[in-house]
Amino acid sequence: QVQTVESGGGLVQAGGSLRLSCAAFGRTLSRCAVGWFRQAPGKEREFVAAIKWNGMSTDYAGSVKGRFTISRDNAKNTVYLQMNRLLPEDTAVYYCATDRLQWRVAVTTIRDEYDYWGQGTQVTVSS
């Protein structure tokens, strides 16, 4: 059974930093891209960042580009999201998920192309 677990969320002041972790159990992350998404109250789940299976390519939402960095450690079967210069509008539940396809050539930002969603981790940024 595949399980994805997010951790690292919390409460932080605007301008602060957090690092989220995404660990996968029952699936080898090194074969697929991993994406981070977030969902704020009353809003749809939106793409944040994604990293290719081999770590050689990444993509970011415009709202986080330059502030967030996605990385992976395939030896630990874990993907990270370093979030710097956090803003109140970054407040949301953050989810990670794995690409449905292994060895995809290009990183996808499409939510429906990801599965094995975790339960999410809450990030709250106070002003």
C-alpha angles and dihedrals in degrees: 000000000000118000130179119198126192124199141164102070124135147125118306137164121250110278093031131115140237134180119214123200130205117197123185127206124192094017132074106237093197089077098057145040119257125214135198119213133174137206125200122196111285093007135100122257108269136196117259109167143334137194129204120246092258095040092242096117135038138179132198139192111252092243093062102032111125093018104059128053126194120203139161141213106201092185088063094037087233137127124201136205114201109199118194133175090021119201130204088249089063088070108121145105107281120214133186126204139174128244113259089225126060121224093013109181097221131033113254126214095191112117095212090059089067130075141169093064120193126226092260135237124246119239117189122183117192122206 
